[in-house]
Amino acid sequence: MKKIVSIMLIVCLCLLYSSSAQAIVLRKGSNGQDVKNVQQKLHDLGYYWGAIDGIYGSQTETSVRYFQKAYGLTVDGVVGPQTLNALGLQPSSGTTPSSSDVYLLARVIYGEARGEPYVGKVAIGAVILNRVKSPLFPNTIAGVIYQPGAFTVVSDGQINLTPDADCIKAARDSMAGWDPTNGCLFYYNPRTATSQWMLSKPISVTIGNHVFCR
Amino acid sequence: MKKIKRTTAMLMIAVLLLASSCSYIIYVDSQRKQLALNLENIYQRCIIEAITGLQNIEMDISKLLITNDNMAAVQLLNGLASSADATQTNLSQLPLQHTAIQNTLKFVNQLNSYSKFISEKLTRNEALPEDYKQTVSELYQTCTSINGEMSEVSDEIAMHKINVSQLSLNLKNNAQNAQLPNVLGNVENDTIKYPTLIFDGPFSDGQEDNTPKTVRPDVTNEDAQKALEILFQKTFASTGEMSGDIASFGFKYEGKDDFAQADVAKAGGLLNWYLSTRAIGDATLDASQAQQKAEEFSARLNYGTTKVVWKEQYDNTIIFNFAPVIDDVVIYPDVFKVKVALDNGEIVGFEGHSYIINNHIRELPKPVINMEDAKAKVNKDVAIETNRLCIAPLDNKEVLCWEFYGKLNELSYVIYISAIDGTEQGVLRIITTETGEMIL
């Protein structure tokens, strides 16, 4: 019997993730000590005049862009390893490990379901998390998402688009345990799907343009 | 003369243009070849590591069959778990149809989890499952057959006959129903027998059968709708039925600038989940006011005595995790979540999957270990702040535990000590962020 209270799920997911070192990326919506450090450094260098509050808002983003432009870096308003390095900063160890998972999940949701109703977006996140829990699939969120051929948006690069706030919210809700699919592992759009194997599976639920099955 | 000069100049420009575009094409092509080679090299490493991983697994299981020493067995099992994990990672990166490798993935995932389960039993000097020896020999048989099928692949790989990156192109072009053009697609076939593994751990067989523990009488669609409308004070419309872990009736609510969806379990008419997609404005409530709203809602569910055990804040909402409390024991497996909007205190989300699946009448055991004795089992350097009794969901079983909150070197932890045998069952880390607390 699957008896995973969401607390335990979060625990498992985080355990899986904490074991692998991850490149730190800060962007609008990030928060914590790392953001504070970036703000302090940008302030010291004269690029930032806002509050050093650890919240990556529009003002921080604009300052990061100015800094990136001045230092000849890619101007994207996102603090990745290069920008962090140029700022002379090391990521602190006390960051929120799962925020990057939420963002990765949001990117897939945005690619796969940006035109879908909100519940349909949460459902995509839930399918990915159901796969992490299933022995038939890889055991990490990134493993499931980047399994070759698993998601169209990964194959065609749409995963690299910037997700909107709605998709980030949907990713968070699915991480918090909402599963409108009731445990499904697969979904497809019946108008475009061609796989006989997929079409032969009994349908659990239809949400928007997607059909979900186990 | 002038004309000849002009023609020569034109000619030279043409030659220059041709030469530069040629060299550009050559440059781009060499870059492309280099990238293709880099990719192929990664794939080759994955496939070779997957093959050797499976061979190591076979070797280690065969040693496990013969060893007579617990420590040696534990070492072999730990090695097996990590080989299985690495093999899973490598296999799942290969550009193959999911259906072509799913049984092998399941095999290594289960082997990983099962090895940890047995290793822990041996380390704690607990009795092994009765069918342990039988299971290990079945696992060995399966692994041998997989490796038998793999041998053709490994021969072709050794002679560098398989271009794996080509497969990734096939995978993309032929979408779902592509036939793999070579031996890699035929590794999994009907001749391989996979054992059924049932044990207390993740990936155990039978977990798919995730049905509610309590048999509750079915309600009608109308009853479900009525209950939902009383709970949320809104008028819902039926959207049909859904199957799955919890067979449910679907409903939706469409307001002026508000849309919500909900599923109500057929069995017992319990609310499975609810989500409102209303845009939430700036916060006017603080956490304690929001908690009051959540508690009022929780009381309306009639789930007995419940209390907030955890909260998480994001997007101007707070999610309160409630757990039933019976005789001062917190029942974690039955946790459910209530999401409150901080702009007007409305309940904008509910998640009750775990409650519906796990809630049943429990015979709560009496603690064998008292609080002081359990506390003595906790690392002496931890400054313990609070304690309580709880039922903790650990893999596939429920354990009565003493739960201790404490700090060590400025870091916050929750430690679970079994109230039955005093063993440490788990440690969680708490990280405080601007958006609330996170349990890791």
Interface residues (C-beta under 8 A of the other chain):
Chain A: M1 K2 K3 I4 V5 S6 I7 M8 I10 V11 C12 C14 L15 S18 N31 G32 G54 I55 G94 T96 P97 S98 P117 Y118 V119 V122 K133 S134 P135 L136 F137 P138 N139 G143 Y146 Q147 P148 G149 A150 S155 K169 R172 D173 A176 G177 W178 D179 P180 T181 N182 G183 C184 A193 T194 S195 Q196 W197 M198 P202 S204 V205 R214
Chain B: D85 Q88 T89 S92 Q93 L94 P95 L96 Q97 H98 T99 Q102 L105 K106 N109 Q110 S113 S168 L171 K172 A175 Q176 N177 P202 F203 G206 Q207 E208 D209 N210 K213 M242 S243 G244 D245 I246 S248 G250 F259 Q261 D263 N272 W273 L275 T277 W310 E312 Y314 D315 I319 N321 Y332 P333 V335 K337 G349 E351 H353 S354 I357 N358 P393 D395 N396 K397 E398 L428 I431 T433 E434 T435 M438 I439 L440
